[in-house]
Amino acid sequence: MPTRTARTAWNGTLETGSGQVELSSSKVGTYDVSFPKRAADEAGGTTSPEELVAAAHSSCFAMQFSALIAEAGGTPQSLEVTADVSLGADPAGGDAINTAESLALPLEFKHDINAYLAALPGTHPRDLAGLIAFNKANARREMPFFGQEIFEQAQATSGDETEPAYVKARQDATGGARKALDDVLGGLKLDAIVSLTNGPAWTTDLVNGDHFSTGSSTFAAVSGYPSVTVPAGYTNGLPIGISFTGRRWSEETLLRLAFAFEKGNPVRKAPTYAATLPVSDGVRARLQRRGFVGSMQGRIG
């Protein structure tokens, strides 16, 4: 894959200094940057890292979405994509929501898995502690490639859903996610927020971990608000979904929107449960340059 280069020359301190960003590869221009103007409400003719990141996000999204439309058999005519990137804390409260959710989920997992196992008939571990012990006793079979850190993190909690710290974390997460969605949907008078559901499925990488690209389910999942996903298209044979997320009790509207999209974009293919996918020459070359591919036989497992 080609590499693009930008260069910044900076003079002075953060508060009083300034610099210039040069778009070195394209040579289309050199632009002034300044932290005071970066932090000001008005840009004042000066660009900023946030504006450049917004440009990258909006252009990448437009390119990918046009590709998906074409792969689905459509003919893209024109797209206009706007991206907002803010300096400082997430104005929608996403950082606080994620922090609170990460505190609540392990305790909820322990509470729920213990209740499930205790009521499940048959011979098996009766609680999370039993599962952890079983995995340790059978590590060569159960955990040949990874550990059980999430189990252990959950086990370290009380599992008590009346615990004040948990109650606050759950209220902060759920309430924050609901406010964020309500503010956007209500403020912009929207019926729904439409977004790509996830990026394409990734290969299993036991060295570097999951190659997760993007996802849009967090706010609906944490708020408990409805979200409908239908097929949008395929990239390199891998399915991509599109999600319609709405406010509370908007299921009827979302189902109508998703149904209309699916009728106008009938791209779904029955799953084949293939063990591997063909590797194109372009993908093979990129993987080889990055050192991921040795003696490949044309497929990724």
Backbone torsions as a table, in degrees:
resi	resn	phi	psi	omega
1	MET	NA	143.1	179.3
2	PRO	-67.5	153.8	177.6
3	THR	-111.3	135.7	177.0
4	ARG	-112.5	147.4	-173.2
5	THR	-126.6	136.0	169.5
6	ALA	-126.4	151.3	-175.9
7	ARG	-134.1	137.7	177.1
8	THR	-121.1	129.9	173.2
9	ALA	-108.2	121.7	-175.0
10	TRP	-120.5	140.1	177.9
11	ASN	-130.3	132.9	175.4
12	GLY	93.2	-172.9	-178.4
13	THR	-80.1	173.5	178.5
14	LEU	-62.4	-45.0	-173.0
15	GLU	-74.9	-35.2	-173.9
16	THR	-113.9	-10.4	-176.2
17	GLY	-81.9	179.8	177.6
18	SER	-156.3	171.4	-179.0
19	GLY	-158.3	-176.8	177.4
20	GLN	-134.4	134.8	175.6
21	VAL	-100.0	125.1	178.6
22	GLU	-107.1	125.2	173.6
23	LEU	-83.7	88.2	-165.2
24	SER	-69.4	-38.9	-175.4
25	SER	-70.3	-49.0	-177.2
26	SER	-81.9	-23.8	-177.5
27	LYS	56.9	32.6	-179.1
28	VAL	-84.5	-12.6	178.4
29	GLY	166.0	168.7	175.7
30	THR	-125.3	133.7	-170.6
31	TYR	-128.0	140.5	-179.8
32	ASP	-72.7	144.6	173.4
33	VAL	-133.7	147.1	-178.5
34	SER	-156.1	134.0	-178.9
35	PHE	-67.8	-43.5	177.4
36	PRO	-56.3	-41.5	178.5
37	LYS	-73.5	-29.6	176.2
38	ARG	-63.6	-37.7	-177.7
39	ALA	-88.0	-7.3	-178.3
40	ALA	-79.8	159.6	178.4
41	ASP	-66.3	-34.0	179.2
42	GLU	-109.1	138.3	-176.2
43	ALA	-70.4	-29.1	176.6
44	GLY	61.7	37.1	177.3
45	GLY	76.4	9.6	-178.2
46	THR	-117.7	133.4	179.0
47	THR	-80.3	178.7	-177.3
48	SER	-155.2	163.2	175.2
49	PRO	-56.2	-35.9	-179.2
50	GLU	-64.6	-41.5	179.4
51	GLU	-66.0	-39.1	179.9
52	LEU	-68.4	-39.1	176.2
53	VAL	-65.3	-40.5	177.4
54	ALA	-61.2	-40.0	177.1
55	ALA	-61.9	-41.8	179.4
56	ALA	-65.1	-45.3	-179.0
57	HIS	-63.3	-47.9	-175.2
58	SER	-67.0	-40.0	-179.5
59	SER	-69.6	-41.3	178.3
60	CYS	-63.8	-41.7	-179.8
61	PHE	-64.1	-44.0	-179.2
62	ALA	-62.3	-43.1	179.3
63	MET	-62.7	-47.8	-177.4
64	GLN	-65.9	-40.2	-178.7
65	PHE	-67.2	-38.6	177.1
66	SER	-64.6	-35.7	177.6
67	ALA	-65.3	-41.4	179.3
68	LEU	-64.9	-39.1	178.2
69	ILE	-62.0	-44.3	-179.3
70	ALA	-66.7	-41.2	179.6
71	GLU	-65.2	-28.2	178.7
72	ALA	-82.3	0.9	177.4
73	GLY	98.9	1.2	178.8
74	GLY	-88.2	174.2	177.6
75	THR	-123.6	98.3	-179.2
76	PRO	-64.6	133.4	179.6
77	GLN	-101.3	-57.4	179.4
78	SER	-154.9	143.6	177.1
79	LEU	-131.9	142.4	172.8
80	GLU	-127.4	115.4	-175.3
81	VAL	-119.5	128.6	176.7
82	THR	-115.3	133.0	176.8
83	ALA	-121.4	134.4	177.2
84	ASP	-109.5	125.5	177.2
85	VAL	-126.0	125.7	-174.9
86	SER	-109.1	147.4	172.4
87	LEU	-86.2	127.5	179.1
88	GLY	105.3	-160.7	-177.0
89	ALA	-64.6	149.4	178.0
90	ASP	-58.7	118.7	-178.1
91	PRO	-63.3	-23.7	178.4
92	ALA	-84.2	-2.6	178.5
93	GLY	81.9	17.1	-176.7
94	GLY	-59.8	-38.9	179.8
95	ASP	-62.4	-46.4	-179.5
96	ALA	-66.2	-36.9	179.1
97	ILE	-64.2	-46.3	-179.9
98	ASN	-63.1	-40.0	179.2
99	THR	-63.5	-46.5	180.0
100	ALA	-65.4	-39.3	-179.6
101	GLU	-65.2	-38.5	179.9
102	SER	-67.6	-23.1	175.1
103	LEU	-80.3	-36.8	-175.3
104	ALA	-79.2	-39.4	-171.8
105	LEU	-60.6	-45.8	-178.9
106	PRO	-60.4	-40.2	178.7
107	LEU	-65.3	-42.4	178.9
108	GLU	-63.5	-38.5	179.4
109	PHE	-62.3	-47.0	179.3
110	LYS	-61.8	-45.4	-179.8
111	HIS	-58.1	-47.8	-173.1
112	ASP	-75.9	-39.7	-179.2
113	ILE	-69.3	-34.4	176.0
114	ASN	-64.1	-43.4	179.1
115	ALA	-64.6	-40.9	-179.1
116	TYR	-65.0	-49.4	-177.3
117	LEU	-66.4	-35.7	-179.9
118	ALA	-64.7	-31.7	-177.9
119	ALA	-93.7	-8.7	-176.0
120	LEU	-80.9	124.7	179.6
121	PRO	-71.5	162.2	177.3
122	GLY	105.7	177.0	179.6
123	THR	-95.5	115.4	-177.7
124	HIS	-170.7	168.5	173.9
125	PRO	-56.4	140.0	-173.4
126	ARG	-93.2	-8.6	-179.9
127	ASP	-158.7	179.2	-177.5
128	LEU	-62.6	-39.7	177.9
129	ALA	-59.3	-38.1	177.5
130	GLY	-66.5	-38.3	176.9
131	LEU	-63.0	-44.1	179.6
132	ILE	-61.2	-44.6	179.5
133	ALA	-63.6	-42.0	178.7
134	PHE	-60.4	-44.8	-179.6
135	ASN	-63.7	-40.0	178.4
136	LYS	-64.3	-41.3	-179.0
137	ALA	-69.9	-21.5	-178.3
138	ASN	-124.5	38.5	-171.7
139	ALA	-60.3	-38.8	-177.6
140	ARG	-62.3	-32.0	179.8
141	ARG	-91.6	-42.1	-173.2
142	GLU	-86.2	-29.3	-174.8
143	MET	-135.3	57.8	-178.5
144	PRO	-71.7	-22.6	-173.9
145	PHE	-120.8	-11.7	-174.3
146	PHE	-154.4	168.3	180.0
147	GLY	-98.6	-158.8	179.2
148	GLN	-131.5	47.9	-175.0
149	GLU	-60.9	-37.2	-179.5
150	ILE	-67.4	-41.2	174.7
151	PHE	-56.9	-47.0	-176.2
152	GLU	-68.2	-36.2	176.1
153	GLN	-63.4	-42.8	179.0
154	ALA	-66.9	-40.4	-179.9
155	GLN	-62.7	-28.5	-179.3
156	ALA	-72.9	-12.5	177.3
157	THR	-84.5	171.5	178.8
158	SER	-76.5	-26.9	-174.0
159	GLY	73.3	7.8	-176.0
160	ASP	-97.6	111.0	-176.4
161	GLU	-78.4	4.2	171.9
162	THR	-99.0	-1.8	-179.8
163	GLU	-62.1	127.0	-174.3
164	PRO	-55.5	-41.2	-179.1
165	ALA	-63.4	-38.6	177.6
166	TYR	-67.2	-46.0	-178.4
167	VAL	-56.8	-43.1	179.3
168	LYS	-65.6	-44.1	-179.6
169	ALA	-61.1	-43.3	179.5
170	ARG	-66.0	-41.3	178.1
171	GLN	-63.7	-41.7	179.9
172	ASP	-64.4	-43.7	-177.9
173	ALA	-67.6	-53.4	-176.7
174	THR	-66.2	-45.8	179.9
175	GLY	-63.8	-39.6	179.8
176	GLY	-66.6	-41.1	179.7
177	ALA	-66.6	-39.6	178.8
178	ARG	-65.7	-42.1	179.3
179	LYS	-63.5	-41.7	-179.5
180	ALA	-60.8	-45.6	179.5
181	LEU	-68.6	-42.8	-180.0
182	ASP	-62.0	-40.6	-178.6
183	ASP	-64.3	-43.3	-178.9
184	VAL	-71.2	-49.3	-178.1
185	LEU	-64.3	-44.0	-179.8
186	GLY	-74.4	-43.6	-177.2
187	GLY	-63.7	-36.2	-179.3
188	LEU	-99.6	3.2	179.1
189	LYS	55.4	52.1	-178.1
190	LEU	-99.0	147.6	170.4
191	ASP	-81.2	-32.0	-177.1
192	ALA	-161.3	160.5	169.4
193	ILE	-102.9	126.4	-177.5
194	VAL	-109.0	130.3	-176.9
195	SER	-153.9	158.1	170.9
196	LEU	-63.6	137.4	-177.2
197	THR	-70.1	-52.5	179.5
198	ASN	-153.4	167.3	167.9
199	GLY	-76.9	178.4	179.5
200	PRO	-66.2	156.3	176.8
201	ALA	-59.6	146.7	-177.4
202	TRP	-109.0	159.9	176.1
203	THR	-73.9	155.3	176.8
204	THR	-74.6	122.9	-179.3
205	ASP	-123.3	104.1	-175.8
206	LEU	-76.7	-10.0	180.0
207	VAL	-96.1	-51.9	-173.3
208	ASN	-99.5	-6.4	178.7
209	GLY	84.8	-169.0	-176.3
210	ASP	-69.5	140.3	176.9
211	HIS	-99.7	62.8	-178.5
212	PHE	-71.5	131.7	-176.7
213	SER	-103.0	-51.7	-177.9
214	THR	-160.4	160.4	177.0
215	GLY	-163.2	152.6	-175.6
216	SER	-130.1	18.9	-172.9
217	SER	-90.9	-11.6	-169.6
218	THR	-58.8	-50.9	-173.5
219	PHE	-65.2	-39.0	177.1
220	ALA	-67.4	-42.6	-177.8
221	ALA	-64.6	-43.6	-176.5
222	VAL	-74.2	-37.6	-178.8
223	SER	-76.4	-25.2	-172.2
224	GLY	80.9	12.0	179.1
225	TYR	-82.1	156.1	-175.6
226	PRO	-73.1	147.4	175.8
227	SER	-149.0	134.0	-178.7
228	VAL	-118.4	134.3	178.6
229	THR	-119.6	133.4	175.3
230	VAL	-133.8	162.0	-179.5
231	PRO	-63.1	138.6	177.0
232	ALA	-110.3	-30.7	-177.8
233	GLY	164.7	-164.0	-177.6
234	TYR	-137.9	147.7	172.8
235	THR	-131.2	121.1	-175.3
236	ASN	53.0	36.2	178.3
237	GLY	83.8	-3.1	-178.2
238	LEU	-101.1	134.6	-175.1
239	PRO	-73.5	146.4	175.0
240	ILE	-124.3	133.5	179.3
241	GLY	-104.3	161.2	173.8
242	ILE	-123.9	135.5	-174.6
243	SER	-112.5	142.3	174.2
244	PHE	-117.1	114.0	-176.9
245	THR	-115.2	134.6	-177.2
246	GLY	-133.5	-176.1	179.9
247	ARG	-78.5	176.9	-179.5
248	ARG	-59.3	139.5	179.3
249	TRP	64.0	26.8	-179.7
250	SER	-103.3	21.2	-176.7
251	GLU	-56.1	-41.5	-178.0
252	GLU	-60.7	-44.8	179.4
253	THR	-63.4	-43.7	-178.2
254	LEU	-65.4	-41.0	178.7
255	LEU	-63.9	-38.1	177.4
256	ARG	-64.4	-44.6	179.7
257	LEU	-64.2	-46.5	-178.7
258	ALA	-64.5	-39.8	179.5
259	PHE	-63.7	-44.0	179.8
260	ALA	-63.1	-41.5	179.1
261	PHE	-63.7	-44.5	-177.0
262	GLU	-66.8	-36.8	178.0
263	LYS	-66.6	-38.2	-179.8
264	GLY	-82.7	-9.8	-176.2
265	ASN	-139.1	64.9	-173.3
266	PRO	-79.1	76.3	-173.0
267	VAL	-104.0	-6.8	-173.1
268	ARG	-61.5	135.3	173.8
269	LYS	-117.1	144.2	177.5
270	ALA	-63.0	136.4	-180.0
271	PRO	-63.4	143.9	-179.3
272	THR	-103.8	-12.2	-178.2
273	TYR	54.8	40.9	-178.8
274	ALA	-67.8	141.7	178.0
275	ALA	-74.3	-27.2	-178.5
276	THR	-142.7	168.9	174.3
277	LEU	-123.0	145.8	175.7
278	PRO	-61.9	145.9	177.5
279	VAL	-106.5	121.2	178.6
280	SER	-71.2	162.2	179.4
281	ASP	-60.7	-38.2	-179.7
282	GLY	-66.2	-43.8	178.4
283	VAL	-65.5	-40.7	179.3
284	ARG	-59.4	-43.6	-179.4
285	ALA	-63.7	-41.0	179.8
286	ARG	-65.2	-43.3	179.9
287	LEU	-64.9	-39.3	179.6
288	GLN	-65.8	-40.2	179.0
289	ARG	-63.7	-32.3	-179.2
290	ARG	-88.2	0.8	175.8
291	GLY	81.0	13.9	-177.8
292	PHE	-86.3	-15.8	-170.7
293	VAL	-122.9	127.1	175.2
294	GLY	-101.7	-106.6	179.6
295	SER	-94.7	76.8	-179.5
296	MET	-79.6	146.7	178.2
297	GLN	-108.9	25.6	174.3
298	GLY	96.2	3.0	-178.8
299	ARG	-141.4	154.7	173.9
300	ILE	-107.8	131.1	177.4
301	GLY	-96.5	NA	NA
